[in-house]
Amino acid sequence: MNFVNGLTNDQHVNITSFSLTNVVVKSGNTQYTPAATIDADGNLIVTGLSSGDTVSWTTSGSHNRVLIEN
């Protein structure tokens, strides 16, 4: 399985829990609505973050890479 394109021997590890901290809801005239869910494949989907927000997670096993897409 190549979870990250171009890198071999990848193995997907499910995310089992998460937390969002330092969530800024409004900055100036910009409104943020942070939200996160774990999809059926065990991926964490996060939306609505602003500068300074922190995302933490735990997984079902050990891993050596994290794929973050913007």
N, CA, C and O atoms as a printed pandas DataFrame, in Angstrom:
     atom_number atom_name residue_name chain_id  residue_number  x_coord  y_coord  z_coord
0              1         N          MET        A               1    0.843   -1.178    0.000
1              2        CA          MET        A               1    0.000    0.000    0.000
2              3         C          MET        A               1    0.887    1.239    0.000
3              4         O          MET        A               1    1.842    1.310    0.772
4              5         N          ASN        A               2    0.590    2.200   -0.841
5              6        CA          ASN        A               2    1.298    3.476   -0.865
6              7         C          ASN        A               2    0.343    4.559   -0.396
7              8         O          ASN        A               2   -0.342    5.186   -1.204
8              9         N          PHE        A               3    0.299    4.778    0.914
9             10        CA          PHE        A               3   -0.602    5.779    1.475
10            11         C          PHE        A               3   -0.208    7.177    1.019
11            12         O          PHE        A               3   -1.071    8.020    0.773
12            13         N          VAL        A               4    1.102    7.424    0.905
13            14        CA          VAL        A               4    1.616    8.690    0.386
14            15         C          VAL        A               4    2.212    8.399   -0.980
15            16         O          VAL        A               4    3.121    7.574   -1.085
16            17         N          ASN        A               5    1.725    9.056   -2.037
17            18        CA          ASN        A               5    2.212    8.809   -3.390
18            19         C          ASN        A               5    3.721    8.970   -3.468
19            20         O          ASN        A               5    4.273    9.950   -2.968
20            21         N          GLY        A               6    4.388    8.006   -4.098
21            22        CA          GLY        A               6    5.823    8.069   -4.309
22            23         C          GLY        A               6    6.646    7.504   -3.168
23            24         O          GLY        A               6    7.854    7.323   -3.325
24            25         N          LEU        A               7    6.045    7.221   -2.039
25            26        CA          LEU        A               7    6.759    6.618   -0.914
26            27         C          LEU        A               7    6.265    5.190   -0.765
27            28         O          LEU        A               7    5.058    4.946   -0.735
28            29         N          THR        A               8    7.183    4.254   -0.671
29            30        CA          THR        A               8    6.794    2.845   -0.608
30            31         C          THR        A               8    6.738    2.356    0.832
31            32         O          THR        A               8    7.212    3.016    1.757
32            33         N          ASN        A               9    6.151    1.190    0.991
33            34        CA          ASN        A               9    6.027    0.521    2.288
34            35         C          ASN        A               9    5.252    1.337    3.310
35            36         O          ASN        A               9    5.524    1.259    4.508
36            37         N          ASP        A              10    4.292    2.117    2.843
37            38        CA          ASP        A              10    3.430    2.859    3.759
38            39         C          ASP        A              10    2.352    1.933    4.292
39            40         O          ASP        A              10    1.914    1.011    3.604
40            41         N          GLN        A              11    1.934    2.182    5.501
41            42        CA          GLN        A              11    0.823    1.440    6.067
42            43         C          GLN        A              11   -0.104    2.431    6.755
43            44         O          GLN        A              11    0.315    3.180    7.638
44            45         N          HIS        A              12   -1.362    2.430    6.345
45            46        CA          HIS        A              12   -2.356    3.320    6.938
46            47         C          HIS        A              12   -2.640    2.883    8.370
47            48         O          HIS        A              12   -2.836    1.697    8.634
48            49         N          VAL        A              13   -2.660    3.841    9.293
49            50        CA          VAL        A              13   -3.009    3.588   10.687
50            51         C          VAL        A              13   -4.219    4.462   11.011
51            52         O          VAL        A              13   -4.193    5.671   10.783
52            53         N          ASN        A              14   -5.268    3.857   11.538
53            54        CA          ASN        A              14   -6.493    4.602   11.833
54            55         C          ASN        A              14   -6.306    5.579   12.981
55            56         O          ASN        A              14   -5.618    5.281   13.958
56            57         N          ILE        A              15   -6.919    6.740   12.857
57            58        CA          ILE        A              15   -7.007    7.687   13.958
58            59         C          ILE        A              15   -8.210    7.276   14.792
59            60         O          ILE        A              15   -9.295    7.049   14.257
60            61         N          THR        A              16   -8.016    7.181   16.110
61            62        CA          THR        A              16   -9.080    6.691   16.984
62            63         C          THR        A              16   -9.718    7.784   17.834
63            64         O          THR        A              16  -10.855    7.633   18.279
64            65         N          SER        A              17   -8.998    8.889   18.066
65            66        CA          SER        A              17   -9.570   10.016   18.806
66            67         C          SER        A              17   -8.788   11.275   18.467
67            68         O          SER        A              17   -7.684   11.201   17.928
68            69         N          PHE        A              18   -9.365   12.435   18.784
69            70        CA          PHE        A              18   -8.711   13.704   18.460
70            71         C          PHE        A              18   -9.191   14.795   19.404
71            72         O          PHE        A              18  -10.184   14.630   20.112
72            73         N          SER        A              19   -8.468   15.918   19.403
73            74        CA          SER        A              19   -8.927   17.112   20.110
74            75         C          SER        A              19   -8.474   18.349   19.349
75            76         O          SER        A              19   -7.427   18.348   18.700
76            77         N          LEU        A              20   -9.273   19.397   19.437
77            78        CA          LEU        A              20   -8.944   20.703   18.872
78            79         C          LEU        A              20   -8.802   21.658   20.050
79            80         O          LEU        A              20   -9.692   21.726   20.898
80            81         N          THR        A              21   -7.683   22.404   20.115
81            82        CA          THR        A              21   -7.473   23.343   21.218
82            83         C          THR        A              21   -7.063   24.704   20.696
83            84         O          THR        A              21   -6.658   24.850   19.542
84            85         N          ASN        A              22   -7.174   25.702   21.566
85            86        CA          ASN        A              22   -6.868   27.096   21.226
86            87         C          ASN        A              22   -7.685   27.553   20.026
87            88         O          ASN        A              22   -7.191   28.275   19.161
88            89         N          VAL        A              23   -8.929   27.128   19.988
89            90        CA          VAL        A              23   -9.794   27.416   18.849
90            91         C          VAL        A              23  -10.238   28.881   18.888
91            92         O          VAL        A              23  -10.888   29.323   19.836
92            93         N          VAL        A              24   -9.876   29.616   17.849
93            94        CA          VAL        A              24  -10.298   31.010   17.696
94            95         C          VAL        A              24  -11.572   31.017   16.862
95            96         O          VAL        A              24  -11.563   30.557   15.721
96            97         N          VAL        A              25  -12.659   31.530   17.410
97            98        CA          VAL        A              25  -13.928   31.520   16.699
98            99         C          VAL        A              25  -14.081   32.755   15.823
99           100         O          VAL        A              25  -14.673   32.682   14.746
100          101         N          LYS        A              26  -13.547   33.905   16.280
101          102        CA          LYS        A              26  -13.656   35.118   15.481
102          103         C          LYS        A              26  -12.370   35.917   15.622
103          104         O          LYS        A              26  -11.856   36.099   16.725
104          105         N          SER        A              27  -11.856   36.392   14.491
105          106        CA          SER        A              27  -10.665   37.234   14.465
106          107         C          SER        A              27  -10.954   38.401   13.532
107          108         O          SER        A              27  -11.044   38.224   12.317
108          109         N          GLY        A              28  -11.100   39.588   14.099
109          110        CA          GLY        A              28  -11.492   40.728   13.272
110          111         C          GLY        A              28  -12.879   40.493   12.716
111          112         O          GLY        A              28  -13.812   40.211   13.468
112          113         N          ASN        A              29  -13.023   40.608   11.408
113          114        CA          ASN        A              29  -14.315   40.365   10.758
114          115         C          ASN        A              29  -14.449   38.949   10.223
115          116         O          ASN        A              29  -15.441   38.626    9.569
116          117         N          THR        A              30  -13.458   38.096   10.493
117          118        CA          THR        A              30  -13.473   36.728    9.967
118          119         C          THR        A              30  -13.996   35.761   11.019
119          120         O          THR        A              30  -13.487   35.718   12.139
120          121         N          GLN        A              31  -15.013   34.985   10.656
121          122        CA          GLN        A              31  -15.609   33.989   11.536
122          123         C          GLN        A              31  -15.057   32.610   11.181
123          124         O          GLN        A              31  -15.047   32.232   10.010
124          125         N          TYR        A              32  -14.598   31.855   12.182
125          126        CA          TYR        A              32  -14.093   30.496   11.975
126          127         C          TYR        A              32  -15.042   29.513   12.650
127          128         O          TYR        A              32  -15.568   29.784   13.729
128          129         N          THR        A              33  -15.253   28.380   12.011
129          130        CA          THR        A              33  -16.082   27.329   12.583
130          131         C          THR        A              33  -15.303   26.020   12.539
131          132         O          THR        A              33  -15.521   25.205   11.642
132          133         N          PRO        A              34  -14.392   25.803   13.498
133          134        CA          PRO        A              34  -13.590   24.582   13.506
134          135         C          PRO        A              34  -14.468   23.349   13.721
135          136         O          PRO        A              34  -15.389   23.358   14.537
136          137         N          ALA        A              35  -14.164   22.301   12.981
137          138        CA          ALA        A              35  -14.885   21.038   13.116
138          139         C          ALA        A              35  -13.955   19.906   12.711
139          140         O          ALA        A              35  -13.045   20.101   11.906
140          141         N          ALA        A              36  -14.183   18.725   13.269
141          142        CA          ALA        A              36  -13.376   17.558   12.913
142          143         C          ALA        A              36  -14.222   16.300   13.049
143          144         O          ALA        A              36  -15.079   16.202   13.927
144          145         N          THR        A              37  -13.970   15.343   12.167
145          146        CA          THR        A              37  -14.633   14.043   12.214
146          147         C          THR        A              37  -13.638   12.980   11.780
147          148         O          THR        A              37  -12.677   13.266   11.065
148          149         N          ILE        A              38  -13.874   11.764   12.214
149          150        CA          ILE        A              38  -13.098   10.614   11.746
150          151         C          ILE        A              38  -13.980    9.879   10.747
151          152         O          ILE        A              38  -15.082    9.447   11.084
152          153         N          ASP        A              39  -13.487    9.737    9.498
153          154        CA          ASP        A              39  -14.308    9.088    8.471
154          155         C          ASP        A              39  -14.246    7.567    8.590
155          156         O          ASP        A              39  -13.541    7.037    9.449
156          157         N          ALA        A              40  -14.977    6.874    7.738
157          158        CA          ALA        A              40  -15.076    5.413    7.790
158          159         C          ALA        A              40  -13.741    4.714    7.556
159          160         O          ALA        A              40  -13.569    3.565    7.962
160          161         N          ASP        A              41  -12.786    5.394    6.903
161          162        CA          ASP        A              41  -11.466    4.815    6.645
162          163         C          ASP        A              41  -10.470    5.102    7.759
163          164         O          ASP        A              41   -9.308    4.709    7.655
164          165         N          GLY        A              42  -10.898    5.784    8.829
165          166        CA          GLY        A              42  -10.000    6.088    9.938
166          167         C          GLY        A              42   -9.171    7.337    9.737
167          168         O          GLY        A              42   -8.191    7.553   10.450
168          169         N          ASN        A              43   -9.554    8.172    8.762
169          170        CA          ASN        A              43   -8.853    9.435    8.515
170          171         C          ASN        A              43   -9.514   10.549    9.309
171          172         O          ASN        A              43  -10.734   10.559    9.470
172          173         N          LEU        A              44   -8.722   11.484    9.803
173          174        CA          LEU        A              44   -9.257   12.653   10.496
174          175         C          LEU        A              44   -9.443   13.769    9.486
175          176         O          LEU        A              44   -8.491   14.163    8.812
176          177         N          ILE        A              45  -10.656   14.280    9.377
177          178        CA          ILE        A              45  -10.983   15.374    8.464
178          179         C          ILE        A              45  -11.234   16.615    9.325
179          180         O          ILE        A              45  -12.144   16.626   10.155
180          181         N          VAL        A              46  -10.424   17.658    9.123
181          182        CA          VAL        A              46  -10.504   18.874    9.931
182          183         C          VAL        A              46  -10.784   20.054    9.013
183          184         O          VAL        A              46  -10.171   20.175    7.952
184          185         N          THR        A              47  -11.703   20.922    9.410
185          186        CA          THR        A              47  -12.014   22.123    8.636
186          187         C          THR        A              47  -12.143   23.316    9.573
187          188         O          THR        A              47  -12.370   23.158   10.773
188          189         N          GLY        A              48  -11.994   24.514    9.008
189          190        CA          GLY        A              48  -12.285   25.743    9.727
190          191         C          GLY        A              48  -11.256   26.201   10.738
191          192         O          GLY        A              48  -11.582   27.001   11.615
192          193         N          LEU        A              49  -10.021   25.723   10.647
193          194        CA          LEU        A              49   -8.997   26.139   11.604
194          195         C          LEU        A              49   -8.494   27.536   11.295
195          196         O          LEU        A              49   -8.567   28.003   10.158
196          197         N          SER        A              50   -7.986   28.192   12.319
197          198        CA          SER        A              50   -7.349   29.492   12.147
198          199         C          SER        A              50   -5.953   29.438   12.760
199          200         O          SER        A              50   -5.584   28.449   13.394
200          201         N          SER        A              51   -5.198   30.483   12.573
201          202        CA          SER        A              51   -3.836   30.560   13.093
202          203         C          SER        A              51   -3.838   30.346   14.609
203          204         O          SER        A              51   -4.621   30.968   15.327
204          205         N          GLY        A              52   -2.970   29.476   15.083
205          206        CA          GLY        A              52   -2.862   29.212   16.514
206          207         C          GLY        A              52   -3.661   28.022   17.001
207          208         O          GLY        A              52   -3.457   27.578   18.131
208          209         N          ASP        A              53   -4.565   27.487   16.190
209          210        CA          ASP        A              53   -5.313   26.296   16.582
210          211         C          ASP        A              53   -4.381   25.090   16.575
211          212         O          ASP        A              53   -3.434   25.031   15.791
212          213         N          THR        A              54   -4.657   24.129   17.456
213          214        CA          THR        A              54   -3.842   22.925   17.559
214          215         C          THR        A              54   -4.727   21.693   17.403
215          216         O          THR        A              54   -5.812   21.618   17.980
216          217         N          VAL        A              55   -4.253   20.730   16.617
217          218        CA          VAL        A              55   -4.953   19.464   16.427
218          219         C          VAL        A              55   -4.077   18.364   17.014
219          220         O          VAL        A              55   -2.902   18.248   16.667
220          221         N          SER        A              56   -4.651   17.559   17.905
221          222        CA          SER        A              56   -3.948   16.409   18.486
222          223         C          SER        A              56   -4.759   15.160   18.183
223          224         O          SER        A              56   -5.982   15.222   18.058
224          225         N          TRP        A              57   -4.072   14.017   18.063
225          226        CA          TRP        A              57   -4.792   12.784   17.765
226          227         C          TRP        A              57   -4.058   11.588   18.333
227          228         O          TRP        A              57   -2.862   11.649   18.617
228          229         N          THR        A              58   -4.798   10.490   18.494
229          230        CA          THR        A              58   -4.218    9.201   18.845
230          231         C          THR        A              58   -4.557    8.232   17.721
231          232         O          THR        A              58   -5.529    8.419   16.989
232          233         N          THR        A              59   -3.736    7.192   17.598
233          234        CA          THR        A              59   -3.921    6.228   16.513
234          235         C          THR        A              59   -4.042    4.811   17.059
235          236         O          THR        A              59   -3.776    4.555   18.233
236          237         N          SER        A              60   -4.447    3.903   16.188
237          238        CA          SER        A              60   -4.619    2.503   16.567
238          239         C          SER        A              60   -3.302    1.741   16.601
239          240         O          SER        A              60   -3.280    0.575   16.995
240          241         N          GLY        A              61   -2.203    2.372   16.197
241          242        CA          GLY        A              61   -0.900    1.713   16.205
242          243         C          GLY        A              61    0.213    2.709   15.940
243          244         O          GLY        A              61   -0.029    3.905   15.779
244          245         N          SER        A              62    1.425    2.204   15.897
245          246        CA          SER        A              62    2.584    3.061   15.640
246          247         C          SER        A              62    2.618    3.489   14.180
247          248         O          SER        A              62    2.150    2.770   13.297
248          249         N          HIS        A              63    3.178    4.672   13.939
249          250        CA          HIS        A              63    3.327    5.160   12.569
250          251         C          HIS        A              63    4.531    6.086   12.515
251          252         O          HIS        A              63    4.971    6.612   13.538
252          253         N          ASN        A              64    5.061    6.281   11.305
253          254        CA          ASN        A              64    6.226    7.152   11.163
254          255         C          ASN        A              64    5.989    8.299   10.188
255          256         O          ASN        A              64    6.919    9.044    9.877
256          257         N          ARG        A              65    4.770    8.449    9.705
257          258        CA          ARG        A              65    4.440    9.546    8.789
258          259         C          ARG        A              65    3.021   10.021    9.037
259          260         O          ARG        A              65    2.165    9.277    9.516
260          261         N          VAL        A              66    2.798   11.282    8.695
261          262        CA          VAL        A              66    1.451   11.848    8.717
262          263         C          VAL        A              66    1.253   12.589    7.408
263          264         O          VAL        A              66    2.103   13.390    7.018
264          265         N          LEU        A              67    0.160   12.339    6.734
265          266        CA          LEU        A              67   -0.164   13.040    5.496
266          267         C          LEU        A              67   -1.141   14.159    5.825
267          268         O          LEU        A              67   -2.249   13.913    6.302
268          269         N          ILE        A              68   -0.717   15.393    5.564
269          270        CA          ILE        A              68   -1.570   16.561    5.792
270          271         C          ILE        A              68   -1.792   17.238    4.458
271          272         O          ILE        A              68   -0.839   17.611    3.774
272          273         N          GLU        A              69   -3.048   17.396    4.090
273          274        CA          GLU        A              69   -3.396   18.071    2.839
274          275         C          GLU        A              69   -4.116   19.360    3.176
275          276         O          GLU        A              69   -4.915   19.423    4.110
276          277         N          ASN        A              70   -3.819   20.385    2.398
277          278        CA          ASN        A              70   -4.453   21.678    2.634
278          279         C          ASN        A              70   -5.385   22.002    1.485
279          280         O          ASN        A              70   -6.023   23.055    1.486
